[in-house]
Amino acid sequence: MLYSIIVSAGLENVAREELSERFGNTGHLKNLERKPQRLIFQYTGNPRELLSLRTAEHLFLILKQMPKMTRSRSSLAALSGSLTHFNFKEMSECCRQVGINIRKRTLFHVTSRLSGKRNFRRIDLQRVVEQALLKRGWHLNSGRSALDVWAEVHGNDGYISVRLSGNDMAQRPYKQAHIPASLKPTVAYSMVRLSRPHPTDVFLDAMCGAGTILLERALMGRYDYLIGGDVSMDALNATVANFGRKHRPRQFFQWDARKLPMQQDSVDKIVCNLPFGETIGNLPQLTNLYRYTLREFARVLKPRGRMVLLTSQRTTLDDELERLHFLDVRQRLTVDVRGKKAWIYLIRFA
């Protein structure tokens, strides 16, 4: 069976690493292909196992893939015609394995996505797919119980897929309390993964917000200690609510990250979502925050530790790292965060 996962822009390689690490040695994973914001692969195991992928926003079963789409409306007809034949029994069994029950009277709705210059509109794409499935005897319905069919054309590639995942694949059930501009769990997981978690980690997020990064680290496996802090009491209350009684030992503090009440060389990993420019709104103030926060991070981080930082203020962060010549940027990823261009930095001592 052919599947795809959707990931945040810039995190395709992190998702590929997770997929290969989790399923590469099982014998079920084959022909992994990387596309912008998407991984396509064959998988012969139970698709329910794929729902545990933590970099993925959504999981799809691909009914049809058209690799040579053009700008012409004739490509719409080709995509529609490809739905004349596909294995309904295999699709039904796959859906059943992830908890989606296909009735004899198959109810469906179509979500369409389109990018690039075309001689047709997104609604045109949606309608030709709807008509093709209606001809198969399916029944159009916008209800929650309907099968979620996605019709997409990106670049030269066209896809007709069934969404197998619910919203909690990307949003996570633990996220009960929210704060404005809270980090997406899939991005938080990817950052934690880049820190190369180890069972003996003392792990710090000094600007923890609603605790998303800390929770993603807790869910990755054993650690020695989790430490979180934030200047906002509302953020700390959200962290406490999202953690509940689980994941100990841990401690949360209200503090100023520019003056951490921690000993030198006391932390193995620091993973942090630094304030974006619109949060502070004042460049000198933001520069001051970055400068003194980075110095504190460098002070408490052990010599062989790792620092993973997310920012939209690349120039500001680069300037401050230049001042701290003993810190070395080992990797820099360009990512999309809430529709805004940002960067993930992996930093170690030089």
Buried (B, 14 or more C-beta within 10 A) or exposed (E): BBBBBBBBEBBBBBBBBBBBEBBBEEEBBEEBEBBEBBBBBBBEBEBEBBBEBBBBBBBBBBBBBBEEBBEEEEBBEBBBEBBEEEEBEEBBEBBEBBEBEBEEEBBBBBBBEBEEEBEBEBEBBBBBBBEBBEEEEBEEBEEEEBBBBBBBBBEEBBBBBBBBBBEEBBEBEBBEBEBEBBBBBBBBBBBBBBBEBBEEBBBBBBBBBBBBBBBBBBBBEEBEBBBBBBBEEEBBBBBBBBBEEEBEEBEBBEBBBBEBEBEEEBBBBBBBBBBBBEEBEEEEEBBBBBBBBBBBBBBBBBEEBBBBBBBBBBEBBBEBBEEBEEBEBEEEBEBBBEEEEBBBBBBBBE
